[in-house]
Amino acid sequence: MLDLRLIREQPDFVKERLRTRGDNYDELVARVIELDEKRRRIIVEVEELKHKRNVVSKEIGMMMREGKDVTALREEMKRVGDRISELDAQLREVENELEQVLLIVPNIPHESVPVGRDETGNIVVRTWGEPRNFDFEPKPHWEIGEQLEIIDFARGVKLAGSRFYGLKGLGAALERALINFMLDLHTRKHGYTEVFLPFLVKPYCMEGTGQLPKFNEEMYFCERDNLWLIPTAEVSVTNLHREEILDAEQLPLKYVSYSACFRREAGAAGKDIKGVIRVHQFNKVELVKITTAEQSYDELESMVRDACRVLELLGLPHRVILLCTGDMGFSAAKTYDIEVWMPGMNRWLEISSCSNCEDFQARRMNLRYRPSKGSKPRHAHTLNGSGVAVGRTLAAVLENYQRRDGSVDVPEVLRPYLGGIERIS
């Protein structure tokens, strides 16, 4: 949620920066300003009426002690009270609408983000590793997985429908190995604290990170219990300290969490329909940071390095992309995507997205910190990133480590997690 004062005091700046996202938000911003002005007018009138009521109430008391008739004043105060009640109801209605409008206004891109309408405006920041030269035609991961009998698409569909799959044998073991490897790396080497949190959350948690109300069609809702299945552990982890005031000395807080993730992918019909790339349920290891305003951009760079380290240790060629204004997510002020090379698919594939949301999410969840003892609390900055997407990493391992005979070498760092197994055949 954007700072209401910023919109009120610099509406042209807000409109200009939001236009760089590729859509026109002028009407939304104008509506925010209109509702804010109406809210403030109502508050002024209510305060004036309450002041008048207090003054007249004292006057009525004095007149009663003097034996004077106060009937007319009492009738007037009744009308004042009715008007106050009427205005209070109007104020609640206006404030509710104002909040709902603010909730669908996206974050303002940081000044360092390149302006562009879509992915063509993204910038390659750096590349790591060289794609392997195969002396045979590399296969996509779905063919490798089925031939090795470690991925079962047919039975996944039988159990839950399209865009579901199953893992078995060394496929399931490899997925588990990747999860444990990532968690161990981030906790032991990168200084994150591991948390394991609910996969179901209250609506206000989804609202806090920006999934609601804008993206409700993309997610799964358990109506009877009023709970949402998380699309990413970002939701539960970032909300961990909602409505709290932290001390600056505590920050940055760095969390890592494994979770299953659930997404409808309603807007992705016909896209990446093969394999494990765009499915309704998948595993992810998520990185979340809560920082001061001064720390957040340094912490974003280190988060990207932490995610890249996973791929470096796995020996997977990858590159870091700075997203342009038109390709960023709703809550992000700045985002880096990390893309891994997929030789079987002959393309780069996003495997992590690391974002600084500044105070956008913190305002929605009232997450603050106190810069110093006795000082006024400020909204924290929140960051999140995949550290990394597990299913896509499994697919990348299968494609990059495949052999001519159909077997797949196990990356050295994963072998201890698989009882020393060096090859899947």
C-alpha positions as CSV (number, residue, x, y, z in Angstrom):
1,M,0.0,0.0,0.0
2,L,1.4,3.4,-0.9
3,D,1.8,6.1,1.6
4,L,-1.4,8.2,1.6
5,R,0.5,11.3,2.4
6,L,2.8,10.8,-0.7
7,I,-0.3,10.5,-2.9
8,R,-1.9,13.6,-1.3
9,E,1.2,15.8,-1.5
10,Q,2.8,14.5,-4.8
11,P,0.0,13.2,-6.9
12,D,1.7,14.0,-10.2
13,F,4.8,12.2,-9.2
14,V,2.8,9.1,-8.2
15,K,0.9,9.1,-11.5
16,E,4.0,9.5,-13.5
17,R,5.9,6.7,-11.8
18,L,2.9,4.4,-12.0
19,R,2.5,5.0,-15.7
20,T,6.0,3.5,-16.2
21,R,4.4,0.1,-15.3
22,G,2.6,0.2,-18.7
23,D,-0.9,0.9,-17.4
24,N,-2.6,4.2,-16.6
25,Y,-3.5,4.5,-12.9
26,D,-4.5,8.2,-13.0
27,E,-8.1,7.5,-12.3
28,L,-7.3,5.3,-9.3
29,V,-5.0,8.0,-7.9
30,A,-7.6,10.7,-8.5
31,R,-10.2,8.6,-6.7
32,V,-7.8,8.1,-3.7
33,I,-7.3,11.9,-3.5
34,E,-11.1,12.5,-3.8
35,L,-11.9,10.0,-1.1
36,D,-9.1,11.4,1.2
37,E,-10.4,14.9,0.8
38,K,-14.0,13.8,1.6
39,R,-12.7,11.8,4.6
40,R,-10.9,14.9,6.0
41,R,-13.9,17.2,5.4
42,I,-16.1,14.7,7.4
43,I,-13.6,14.5,10.2
44,V,-13.4,18.3,10.5
45,E,-17.2,18.6,10.6
46,V,-17.4,15.9,13.2
47,E,-14.8,17.5,15.4
48,E,-16.5,20.9,15.2
49,L,-19.9,19.3,16.1
50,K,-18.4,17.4,19.0
51,H,-16.7,20.6,20.3
52,K,-20.0,22.4,20.0
53,R,-21.8,19.6,21.9
54,N,-19.2,19.7,24.7
55,V,-19.6,23.5,25.0
56,V,-23.3,23.4,25.0
57,S,-23.5,20.5,27.4
58,K,-21.6,22.7,29.9
59,E,-23.9,25.5,29.2
60,I,-27.0,23.3,29.7
61,G,-25.6,22.2,33.1
62,M,-25.1,25.8,34.2
63,M,-28.6,26.8,33.0
64,M,-30.2,23.8,34.9
65,R,-28.5,24.9,38.1
66,E,-29.9,28.3,37.6
67,G,-33.4,26.9,37.0
68,K,-33.6,28.0,33.3
69,D,-35.4,26.1,30.5
70,V,-33.0,24.0,28.5
71,T,-35.6,22.2,26.3
72,A,-34.5,24.1,23.1
73,L,-30.8,23.4,23.7
74,R,-31.5,19.7,24.3
75,E,-33.4,19.4,21.1
76,E,-30.6,21.1,19.3
77,M,-28.0,18.8,20.8
78,K,-30.2,15.8,19.8
79,R,-30.0,17.1,16.2
80,V,-26.2,17.5,16.6
81,G,-25.9,14.0,18.0
82,D,-27.9,12.6,15.1
83,R,-25.7,14.5,12.6
84,I,-22.6,13.1,14.3
85,S,-23.9,9.5,14.0
86,E,-24.8,10.2,10.4
87,L,-21.3,11.5,9.7
88,D,-19.6,8.6,11.6
89,A,-21.4,6.2,9.3
90,Q,-20.4,8.2,6.3
91,L,-16.8,8.3,7.5
92,R,-16.7,4.5,8.0
93,E,-18.0,4.0,4.4
94,V,-15.5,6.5,2.9
95,E,-12.6,5.0,4.8
96,N,-13.5,1.5,3.7
97,E,-13.7,2.6,0.1
98,L,-10.5,4.5,0.4
99,E,-8.7,1.4,1.8
100,Q,-10.2,-0.8,-1.0
101,V,-8.9,1.6,-3.7
102,L,-5.5,1.9,-2.1
103,L,-5.2,-1.9,-2.0
104,I,-5.4,-2.2,-5.8
105,V,-2.8,0.6,-6.5
106,P,0.6,-1.1,-7.3
107,N,3.9,-0.2,-5.8
108,I,6.0,2.7,-7.3
109,P,9.1,1.4,-9.2
110,H,12.5,2.4,-7.7
111,E,14.4,5.0,-9.6
112,S,17.1,2.5,-10.6
113,V,14.5,0.2,-12.4
114,P,14.7,0.6,-16.2
115,V,11.5,1.8,-17.9
116,G,9.9,-0.7,-20.3
117,R,6.6,-2.1,-21.2
118,D,7.3,-5.8,-21.0
119,E,10.1,-8.4,-20.8
120,T,11.8,-6.9,-23.8
121,G,12.9,-4.0,-21.6
122,N,14.6,-6.3,-19.0
123,I,18.4,-6.1,-18.7
124,V,20.9,-9.0,-18.3
125,V,23.0,-8.0,-15.3
126,R,25.4,-11.0,-15.3
127,T,25.8,-14.6,-16.4
128,W,27.4,-17.5,-14.6
129,G,28.6,-20.7,-16.2
130,E,28.7,-21.9,-19.8
131,P,25.9,-24.0,-21.2
132,R,27.1,-27.6,-21.8
133,N,27.9,-28.7,-25.4
134,F,26.1,-32.0,-25.9
135,D,27.3,-34.6,-28.4
136,F,23.6,-35.7,-28.7
137,E,20.2,-34.0,-28.9
138,P,19.4,-33.2,-25.3
139,K,15.9,-34.2,-24.1
140,P,13.4,-32.1,-22.1
141,H,13.0,-33.1,-18.5
142,W,9.6,-34.6,-18.9
143,E,10.9,-37.2,-21.3
144,I,13.9,-37.9,-19.1
145,G,11.7,-38.2,-16.0
146,E,9.2,-40.6,-17.6
147,Q,11.9,-42.8,-19.2
148,L,13.7,-43.1,-15.8
149,E,10.3,-43.7,-14.2
150,I,10.9,-41.0,-11.6
151,I,8.2,-38.5,-12.7
152,D,4.6,-39.8,-13.2
153,F,2.4,-37.3,-15.1
154,A,-0.4,-39.6,-15.9
155,R,-1.1,-40.7,-12.4
156,G,-0.8,-37.1,-11.1
157,V,-3.5,-36.1,-13.6
158,K,-5.6,-39.2,-12.5
159,L,-5.4,-38.0,-8.9
160,A,-6.0,-34.3,-9.2
161,G,-6.4,-33.3,-12.9
162,S,-4.3,-31.3,-15.3
163,R,-1.1,-29.6,-14.2
164,F,-0.5,-32.0,-11.4
165,Y,2.2,-34.7,-11.4
166,G,3.8,-37.2,-9.1
167,L,7.4,-38.1,-8.2
168,K,8.6,-41.6,-7.2
169,G,11.7,-43.5,-6.3
170,L,14.8,-41.4,-6.9
171,G,12.6,-38.6,-8.3
172,A,11.0,-38.1,-4.9
173,A,14.4,-38.5,-3.2
174,L,16.0,-35.9,-5.5
175,E,13.3,-33.4,-4.7
176,R,13.8,-34.0,-1.0
177,A,17.5,-33.7,-1.4
178,L,17.2,-30.4,-3.1
179,I,15.0,-29.0,-0.4
180,N,17.4,-30.1,2.4
181,F,20.4,-28.9,0.5
182,M,18.9,-25.4,0.0
183,L,17.8,-25.2,3.6
184,D,21.2,-26.3,4.9
185,L,23.0,-23.8,2.7
186,H,20.9,-20.8,3.6
187,T,20.9,-21.6,7.4
188,R,24.5,-22.7,7.8
189,K,26.3,-20.5,5.3
190,H,24.0,-17.5,4.6
191,G,22.7,-16.8,8.1
192,Y,19.0,-17.3,7.7
193,T,16.7,-18.7,10.4
194,E,14.6,-21.6,9.2
195,V,10.8,-21.4,9.9
196,F,8.1,-23.9,9.0
197,L,4.7,-22.2,8.9
198,P,1.1,-23.0,7.9
199,F,0.3,-23.5,4.2
200,L,-3.2,-22.1,5.0
201,V,-3.6,-18.5,6.1
202,K,-6.2,-15.9,7.0
203,P,-7.4,-13.5,4.3
204,Y,-5.6,-10.6,5.9
205,C,-2.3,-12.3,5.4
206,M,-2.9,-12.6,1.7
207,E,-3.9,-8.9,1.7
208,G,-0.8,-8.0,3.6
209,T,1.6,-9.3,0.9
210,G,-0.6,-8.0,-2.0
211,Q,-2.2,-11.2,-3.3
212,L,-5.6,-9.9,-2.2
213,P,-7.8,-8.4,-3.5
214,K,-6.2,-8.1,-6.9
215,F,-5.2,-11.7,-7.6
216,N,-7.9,-13.7,-5.9
217,E,-8.7,-15.6,-9.1
218,E,-5.1,-17.0,-9.1
219,M,-5.4,-18.8,-5.8
220,Y,-7.3,-21.5,-3.9
221,F,-9.8,-20.6,-1.2
222,C,-11.3,-22.8,1.5
223,E,-14.6,-21.1,1.9
224,R,-15.9,-23.1,4.8
225,D,-12.9,-22.2,7.0
226,N,-12.1,-18.7,5.5
227,L,-8.6,-19.8,4.7
228,W,-6.4,-19.4,1.6
229,L,-3.8,-21.9,0.4
230,I,-0.5,-20.0,0.1
231,P,0.9,-19.4,-3.4
232,T,4.3,-18.9,-1.8
233,A,5.8,-19.0,1.7
234,E,6.4,-15.3,1.3
235,V,2.8,-14.9,2.5
236,S,3.1,-16.7,5.8
237,V,6.8,-15.7,6.5
238,T,6.4,-11.9,5.8
239,N,3.2,-11.8,7.9
240,L,5.1,-13.4,10.8
241,H,5.6,-10.0,12.5
242,R,2.5,-8.3,11.3
243,E,1.2,-5.6,13.6
244,E,4.4,-5.6,15.6
245,I,6.9,-2.9,16.4
246,L,10.5,-4.2,16.1
247,D,13.7,-2.6,17.4
248,A,16.1,-1.5,14.7
249,E,18.8,-3.6,16.4
250,Q,16.9,-6.7,15.5
251,L,17.1,-6.0,11.8
252,P,17.6,-7.3,9.3
253,L,15.6,-10.4,10.1
254,K,16.4,-13.2,7.7
255,Y,14.1,-16.2,7.3
256,V,14.2,-19.2,5.1
257,S,11.2,-21.5,4.7
258,Y,10.2,-24.6,2.8
259,S,6.6,-24.8,1.7
260,A,4.3,-26.4,-0.8
261,C,2.8,-23.7,-3.0
262,F,-0.6,-23.7,-4.7
263,R,-1.6,-21.6,-7.7
264,R,-4.5,-21.8,-10.1
265,E,-2.4,-20.4,-13.0
266,A,-5.7,-19.1,-14.3
267,G,-4.0,-16.6,-16.6
268,A,-1.6,-19.1,-18.1
269,A,-3.8,-21.2,-20.3
270,G,-1.7,-23.1,-22.9
271,K,1.6,-21.8,-21.4
272,D,4.3,-24.4,-20.4
273,I,1.7,-27.1,-20.4
274,K,4.4,-29.9,-20.5
275,G,6.6,-30.9,-17.6
276,V,6.8,-29.4,-14.1
277,I,7.3,-25.8,-15.0
278,R,3.8,-24.3,-14.6
279,V,1.7,-26.5,-12.3
280,H,-0.9,-26.0,-9.6
281,Q,1.2,-27.4,-6.7
282,F,5.0,-27.2,-6.3
283,N,7.7,-27.0,-3.7
284,K,9.8,-23.9,-3.0
285,V,12.4,-22.7,-0.6
286,E,11.7,-19.0,0.1
287,L,13.9,-16.3,1.4
288,V,12.4,-13.3,3.3
289,K,14.0,-10.3,4.9
290,I,12.6,-7.6,7.1
291,T,14.9,-4.6,7.2
292,T,15.2,-0.9,7.9
293,A,14.7,1.5,5.0
294,E,18.5,2.1,4.9
295,Q,19.4,-1.6,4.7
296,S,16.9,-2.8,2.1
297,Y,18.7,-2.4,-1.2
298,D,22.0,-3.8,0.1
299,E,20.0,-6.7,1.4
300,L,18.4,-7.2,-2.0
301,E,21.7,-7.6,-3.6
302,S,22.9,-10.1,-1.0
303,M,19.6,-12.1,-1.4
304,V,20.2,-12.4,-5.1
305,R,23.8,-13.7,-4.4
306,D,22.4,-16.2,-1.9
307,A,19.9,-17.6,-4.4
308,C,22.6,-17.7,-7.1
309,R,24.9,-19.6,-4.8
310,V,22.4,-22.5,-4.9
311,L,22.8,-22.8,-8.7
312,E,26.5,-22.3,-8.6
313,L,27.0,-25.2,-6.2
314,L,24.7,-27.3,-8.4
315,G,26.8,-26.3,-11.4
316,L,23.8,-24.9,-13.3
317,P,24.4,-22.1,-15.8
318,H,22.3,-19.1,-15.0
319,R,21.9,-15.4,-15.4
320,V,20.5,-12.5,-13.4
321,I,17.9,-10.2,-15.0
322,L,16.9,-6.8,-13.8
323,L,13.2,-6.4,-14.6
324,C,11.9,-3.3,-16.2
325,T,9.0,-1.3,-14.8
326,G,6.4,-3.0,-17.0
327,D,7.4,-6.6,-16.1
328,M,7.6,-6.3,-12.3
329,G,5.1,-7.7,-9.9
330,F,2.4,-5.7,-8.2
331,S,4.1,-5.3,-4.8
332,A,7.7,-4.9,-6.0
333,A,9.7,-1.7,-6.1
334,K,12.7,-3.5,-7.7
335,T,13.0,-7.1,-8.9
336,Y,15.8,-9.4,-10.1
337,D,14.9,-12.6,-11.9
338,I,17.4,-15.5,-11.9
339,E,17.1,-17.7,-15.0
340,V,18.6,-21.1,-15.4
341,W,19.6,-22.6,-18.8
342,M,17.4,-25.6,-19.8
343,P,19.2,-27.4,-22.7
344,G,16.3,-29.8,-23.4
345,M,13.8,-26.9,-23.7
346,N,16.5,-24.7,-25.4
347,R,15.6,-21.7,-23.3
348,W,16.3,-19.7,-20.2
349,L,13.8,-20.4,-17.4
350,E,13.0,-18.2,-14.4
351,I,13.9,-20.1,-11.3
352,S,13.9,-17.3,-8.7
353,S,12.5,-13.8,-8.4
354,C,14.0,-11.6,-5.7
355,S,12.2,-8.3,-4.9
356,N,12.4,-5.4,-2.6
357,C,8.9,-4.2,-1.7
358,E,10.2,-1.3,0.4
359,D,7.4,-0.4,2.9
360,F,4.5,-1.4,0.5
361,Q,3.7,-4.7,2.3
362,A,4.6,-3.4,5.7
363,R,1.9,-0.7,5.5
364,R,-0.7,-3.3,4.6
365,M,0.2,-5.4,7.6
366,N,1.2,-2.6,10.0
367,L,4.7,-3.9,10.4
368,R,7.0,-1.3,11.9
369,Y,10.3,-0.8,13.6
370,R,11.7,1.8,16.0
371,P,14.9,3.4,14.7
372,S,16.1,4.3,18.2
373,K,14.8,4.1,21.8
374,G,11.9,6.5,22.2
375,S,11.7,7.4,18.5
376,K,8.6,7.3,16.4
377,P,8.1,3.9,14.6
378,R,8.6,3.6,10.9
379,H,7.3,1.0,8.5
380,A,9.8,-1.7,7.8
381,H,11.0,-2.7,4.4
382,T,10.2,-6.3,3.3
383,L,12.1,-8.4,0.7
384,N,11.4,-11.9,-0.7
385,G,12.9,-14.3,-3.2
386,S,12.9,-17.9,-4.1
387,G,16.0,-19.7,-2.8
388,V,15.0,-21.4,-5.1
389,A,12.0,-23.1,-6.9
390,V,12.5,-26.8,-6.2
391,G,10.6,-28.4,-9.0
392,R,12.3,-26.2,-11.6
393,T,15.6,-27.0,-10.1
394,L,14.9,-30.7,-10.4
395,A,14.0,-30.2,-14.0
396,A,17.2,-28.2,-14.6
397,V,19.3,-30.9,-13.0
398,L,17.7,-33.6,-15.2
399,E,18.3,-31.6,-18.4
400,N,21.8,-30.3,-17.6
401,Y,23.2,-33.6,-16.2
402,Q,21.6,-36.0,-18.7
403,R,23.7,-38.6,-20.5
404,R,23.4,-40.1,-24.0
405,D,22.2,-43.5,-22.5
406,G,19.3,-41.7,-20.7
407,S,20.8,-41.7,-17.3
408,V,21.4,-38.5,-15.2
409,D,24.4,-37.7,-13.1
410,V,23.8,-36.4,-9.6
411,P,25.4,-33.1,-8.8
412,E,28.2,-33.7,-6.3
413,V,26.7,-31.5,-3.6
414,L,23.5,-33.6,-3.6
415,R,25.1,-37.0,-3.3
416,P,25.4,-36.9,0.5
417,Y,21.6,-36.4,0.6
418,L,21.0,-39.4,-1.6
419,G,23.2,-41.9,0.2
420,G,26.1,-41.4,-2.1
421,I,24.2,-42.2,-5.3
422,E,26.2,-40.7,-8.2
423,R,23.8,-41.5,-11.1
424,I,20.1,-42.0,-11.7
425,S,19.5,-44.7,-14.3
